[in-house]
Amino acid sequence: MTNKQLLLQLYTETVTLGRYIELEEYAKYPLTAMHPNLTPEDLNEEELIKLITASVTNMTGQVC
């Protein structure tokens, strides 16, 4: 697997985690806020890292 494929898998798992802890909307929100009208597949590796970080931070902010 390439790094991008691994990052896409990690993003998918982040959203899945959000679904399990009932915070899926918070896990998905950064994509629409940071990259409107794009899918994770459209992003480069650096953008995916920032997206995953934002998703996890957003969910953490709701829990804490």
N, C-alpha and C positions, 0 to 999 in steps of 0.2 A: 504494500500500500504506500502511496505517496504521502507526504506530510499534509497536503491539502485534504486528501481522503480521510486521514486520521483526524484532522481538525473538524471536518464535516461530521464524522461519527461522534466526536466529542460534543459538538453542538447538539446533535440529535439526542444524545444521552442527557445533556443538560436540560433540554425541554422535557424529556421523559421524567427526569427527577422532579421537575416543576409540576408535572401532572400528578405524580405520586403524592406530593406534599401539598397539593391543591394550590399551587402558585404558577400554573402553566402560563397564564396571561402575563405574569411578571417576567417569566423566562423568555417569552416571545416578544415582549414590548420593545427591547432595544433594537431589534431588526427593523421594525417599522419606523422607529424614531431616528435611527442612524442612517438607514439605507432604504428610504421609501421606494416601493415598487421593485425591489430586488429580492432575490432568493439567496439563501446562503451559498448556493453553488456559483452565483455570480461574483462572489467576493474573492479577493486574493487572500493569501495566508495571513498577512499582517492584519487585515480587516477582520478575518475570522477570529483571530486571537483577541482582538479588542471587543468583538461581539460576544464571545464566550465570557470574557471577564465582566462585561457589562451585564449580561444575563445573570451570572452568579451573584454579582454585587446587588442587583435589583432584588433578587429573591432573598438574599441575606438581609437586606434593608427592611423587608416586610416581616421577617421573623424576629429581628432584634428590636 
